């Protein structure tokens, strides 16, 4: 196995660990005894944990060329960081 295969395996395991971790965390109850819901931060974390490894795998397998992978990563970064300050202001009120 080459180093590219190992990187792809680690990326795939990262995607799996993200999904399992979110599932376990969402099943736990909060201080009031209610099951937690899926909020904005969880969706953003899922995007980090699933989409970045997927883009990495597709780029390493030459399904995506360099410019397409860079465009997808830039779009993802813009989505993740675009409304952070607005969301934090809403949670403070």
C-alpha positions as CSV (number, residue, x, y, z in Angstrom):
1,X,0.0,0.0,0.0
2,X,1.2,3.4,-0.9
3,X,1.1,6.5,1.3
4,X,-1.9,7.8,-0.7
5,X,-3.9,4.7,0.2
6,X,-3.1,5.3,3.9
7,X,-4.2,8.9,3.6
8,X,-7.5,7.8,2.0
9,X,-8.1,5.2,4.7
10,X,-7.5,7.8,7.5
11,X,-9.8,10.3,5.7
12,X,-12.6,7.6,5.4
13,X,-12.2,6.7,9.1
14,X,-12.4,10.4,10.0
15,X,-15.7,10.6,8.2
16,X,-17.0,7.5,10.0
17,X,-15.7,8.7,13.4
18,X,-17.4,12.1,12.9
19,X,-20.8,10.5,12.1
20,X,-20.5,8.1,15.1
21,X,-19.4,10.8,17.4
22,X,-22.2,13.1,16.5
23,X,-24.7,10.3,16.8
24,X,-23.5,9.4,20.3
25,X,-23.4,13.0,21.4
26,X,-26.9,13.7,20.2
27,X,-28.3,10.7,22.0
28,X,-27.0,11.9,25.4
29,X,-29.3,14.1,27.5
30,X,-28.6,17.6,28.6
31,X,-28.9,19.0,32.1
32,X,-32.7,19.3,31.8
33,X,-33.0,15.6,30.9
34,X,-34.0,16.3,27.2
35,X,-32.3,14.8,24.2
36,X,-30.1,17.3,22.4
37,X,-31.1,18.4,18.9
38,X,-29.0,19.2,15.9
39,X,-28.0,22.8,15.7
40,X,-25.9,25.1,13.5
41,X,-22.6,24.1,15.1
42,X,-23.3,20.4,14.7
43,X,-24.1,20.9,11.0
44,X,-20.8,22.9,10.6
45,X,-18.8,20.2,12.4
46,X,-20.4,17.5,10.2
47,X,-19.4,19.5,7.2
48,X,-15.8,19.7,8.4
49,X,-15.7,16.0,9.3
50,X,-17.3,14.7,6.2
51,X,-16.8,17.0,3.3
52,X,-13.1,17.8,3.7
53,X,-12.1,14.2,3.8
54,X,-14.4,13.5,0.8
55,X,-12.8,16.3,-1.2
56,X,-9.4,15.0,-0.2
57,X,-10.2,11.4,-1.3
58,X,-11.6,12.6,-4.6
59,X,-8.6,14.8,-5.3
60,X,-6.1,12.0,-4.5
61,X,-8.0,9.7,-6.8
62,X,-7.8,12.3,-9.6
63,X,-11.5,12.6,-9.8
64,X,-11.2,16.3,-9.0
65,X,-8.4,18.3,-10.5
66,X,-6.5,20.8,-8.3
67,X,-8.6,23.9,-9.2
68,X,-11.9,22.1,-8.5
69,X,-10.7,20.8,-5.2
70,X,-9.5,24.3,-4.2
71,X,-12.8,25.8,-5.3
72,X,-14.8,23.3,-3.2
73,X,-12.5,23.9,-0.2
74,X,-12.9,27.6,-0.5
75,X,-16.7,27.4,-0.8
76,X,-16.8,25.2,2.3
77,X,-14.6,27.6,4.2
78,X,-16.8,30.5,3.2
79,X,-19.9,28.6,4.3
80,X,-18.4,27.6,7.6
81,X,-17.1,31.0,8.6
82,X,-19.7,33.3,7.0
83,X,-22.2,33.6,9.8
84,X,-20.3,32.8,13.0
85,X,-20.5,36.3,14.4
86,X,-24.2,36.6,13.7
87,X,-24.9,33.2,15.4
88,X,-22.9,34.1,18.4
89,X,-24.8,37.4,18.8
90,X,-28.1,35.6,18.7
91,X,-27.0,33.1,21.4
92,X,-25.9,35.9,23.7
93,X,-29.4,37.5,23.7
